[in-house]
Amino acid sequence: MKIESVDFFYLSMPEVLDIGDGSQDALLVRVAAGGLVGYGECEAAPLPSIAAYVCPMSHSACKPVRASVEGQPLEDVADIRRIGDWVRENSLDLLQADHTLSGIDMALWDLLGKRLGEPVYRLLGYPKATPRLPYASQLFGDTPGETFRKAVDAVQQGFRAVKFGWGTFGKSTLEADIHQVEAARLGLGSEAHLMIDAGTVWGEDVERAAQRLPALHAAEVAWLEEPFPGGALAAYEALSQRNPRVPLAGGEGSHNFFTAAQMVDHAGLSFLQIDAGRAGGISIAHRIAVYAQARGVTYVNHTFTSHLALSASLQPYAGMEGALFCEFPIEPKLLAWELTCEHLAPNANGEILPPEAPGLGMTVDTAALRKYLVDVEIKVKGHVIYRTPELK
Ligand SMILES: [Mg+2]
């Protein structure tokens, strides 16, 4: 079969708030080939990613992503990898290309899985999926009291691991942060795993991050996530050496294999978090997972959007041993929730497994999504190079 069409749908909540919640809009990708369709989701600003697909060529190494995708044969896994390699070569200087490719790559795996009647993880070579302990991923409350209540709620819902992040954490005083961490631990009780996500709040300021280590250590956090932006390798490495030792997690901003590999090799990480919707899709996320595992860094998915993205994010490390956790967003916006008809839920043991259905195992709820569809037209020299397609 050949790739017949690739369509991008920009979906948005009526109001997008200035908060650390990536589920407020979405870029859904639909690929059609051989009478089948596959879906993926890009986890980056939707309009620049659409632009990267359709923009005019700037020079030979700065072609639109479209140039390397449409009309390509799609028969097996090697075809997906070849298309990715070609995008990276032809769109070398187009910095949004990896984000745009991410959703396309997911859709190609979904489509090929449907064609071959296999879940994606089996196409990646895993005979079976290993259960993961989902950590309930949510924002800090505005006050320690609110964080405490959110922690109690998550445990009552059955979660044995909970992450709090962003909000005001790291933005006011040391005491305020300590109170937030203590409230989270108090609400969870002593048994549940607690993760803290600083959302890159300290820039490269190792000392400010290090001031929080005693409180994080006392709360026995499973990890401190993103004290610094991805790529701030020296700051990560320095913090990882400080006492008391607190395991570090990071890497969600990785936008290709090499940026992720640098985090594995030079950031002193215990956990590497990869968003398949940013890093180049399932293909690159899988390559990164294999690289991290071989170097003793534990791979974890990064996902804060729909269950289509969640399924895609579980596939790259689905069969790996030793990767205990998976991120599980518990307060997505309605748009992200309504994106799929099916939803992943913890089993009787409180664990998550990827779907057994072919492809990504998710049905996109096109009828529910129409109300979120944003009308967009991009024109160059009087010619329309993109117009929002019909969602049906
Ligand atoms: Mg994070």
Boltz pocket constraint, residues with backbone or C-beta under 6 A from the ligand:
constraints:
  - pocket:
      binder: B
      contacts: [[A, 165], [A, 197], [A, 199], [A, 225], [A, 226], [A, 252]]
      max_distance: 6.0
